[in-house]
Amino acid sequence: MTLKSTSDKGPQTLSIHGGEAPDPVSGASAPNLVMSSTFVVDEEISFSANNLSSETPFVYTRWANPTTQQLESKLAILEQAEAGIAFASGMAASAAVLLAHLSQGDHLVISNTNYPGTAEFARETLTRLGIEVTPVDTSELANIESAMRDNTRMVWLETPSNPLLRISDIRGAADLAHRQDALLAVDSTFASPIATRPMTLGADLVVHSLTKYIGGHGDAMGGSVCGKQELIGPLRGEALVHYGGVISPFNAWLIMRGMATLPLRMRCHQENALAVARFLEDHDRVEKVLYPGLESHPQHALASSQMDNFSGMICFRCADPKRVAERMMQRLEVIHYAVSLGHHRSLVYLMQTDDLVGSSYRLQGEELDKYRDAAGEGVFRLSIGLEDSADLIRDLDSVL
Ligand SMILES: *Cc1c(COP(=O)(O)O)cnc(C)c1O
């Protein structure tokens, strides 16, 4: 009772059965949770990560673990990638890709507004190590094209991006990167593999924060990278074994449990988000709503062509956002005023423009004007959960 082939199965079947097999010893139908840091071996195994291969038996959980391995293959199957690797968090996964696949003297082209942790890591850590970084608005391919240099080794997209939900054209960016022998890495956290499969559009590496939609319940942190075996293999030896950002098998088990319902949840996230986005669009006190599923989103056509589901992230603007945020903290009944996203619980948070553009994005000139034009003093990032949309609408109406 193991899937003989995955290419002929749908995403609901793959989310449940992909990468899992009944336990050969006990017959357990649910995946085994193996909480063991070390494994009894019956042969000498090299201590060097350089000798690690897919043939190496389980030795130590920082190298590989039977529970985590099932999560890794489920992720690879859903992303239509050859291989997957899990990390302790999305940031551990992102840092692994950037550090293990870039070296001193290399050049990186990256979205100029994205997840603040990634933005700061690129601008501070990578540049300190002698890696050149050019942040551009990747939602326009021409900006990527003009940023490319002879030493560009990687293009990094985040689509849809934090917090303005800009969409980047994965296929077009892959062509530009590959013309230059550079890798295309895509942080697809806001989309989930149900909405977008970047590997099928030409990406080389797909990064996820499993803490968000994939885990889906706000209780376990994790991250992952999927891609060709030749790019994932070195990540295991160098990033997992040596940087050490290994996921707990318990978190891997919780995330796999969450993944069983990922396609169902994404359908509900999208349905609820569309209802809330339309409500916000019609509300007098709301100045602007960005949701890729709304016809008014500036890149609705690209989103429709690249996404099978518009996900549950909405960004909106209203007058006096700090007062509205205060009311939210005091009065919201259902929605939690908290960071993070992709959970079954709805979450909202004010992303203040001065904070983001100054410390994380360091935007200047025209790019700063463009950001302010879209975001004003700040935008509310709303992660629509799985509650009844009427209750979410009533909750928001009470604070706007
Ligand atoms: C949350 C997030 C990350 C970081 O993931 P953690 O699991 O919090 O480390 C990276 N990218 C995006 C787009 C995110 O939303």
The ligand as a Gaussian input file, in Angstrom:
#p B3LYP/6-31G(d) Opt

LIG

0 1
 C        7.638000      33.309000       7.274000
 C        8.352000      33.418000       5.999000
 C        9.705000      33.066000       5.907000
 C       10.493000      32.600000       7.094000
 O        9.989000      31.421000       7.620000
 P       10.133000      30.981000       9.176000
 O        9.529000      29.627000       9.181000
 O        9.394000      32.001000       9.980000
 O       11.595000      30.992000       9.463000
 C       10.309000      33.173000       4.673000
 N        9.634000      33.621000       3.596000
 C        8.342000      33.978000       3.651000
 C        7.663000      34.465000       2.427000
 C        7.658000      33.896000       4.859000
 O        6.371000      34.262000       4.921000

